[in-house]
Amino acid sequence: MLFRSGVAAAVDSKRLGLIDHWVHPIREVHHHHRHELAVLPDQHARWDRLVELNVMHQVKNVVSDLFVQDAWARGQKLSVHGWVYSIADGLVRDLGVTVDHPDR
């Protein structure tokens, strides 16, 4: 529960100091999807969905990276997968956001 409390502080508008640089992308994802998150039935569901949305966003960041783009330009096989590991049940879930080509 401490982790979830820390996440709550991270996504609200409070300044946290040096960690602000690290949590800024999560705040952006939270802000961009705030309406989708608001309709979820409870805080647990909102945090789980925020994690999924953040992973999807990070997949986009990774595939836009210069090194990944260069690898694809050289014809190198490379795939980026969006997966979430749940501490609650120990399962890894594929979010279906695999990118294996620059046009996808």
Disulfide bonds with the S-S distance in Angstrom:
none
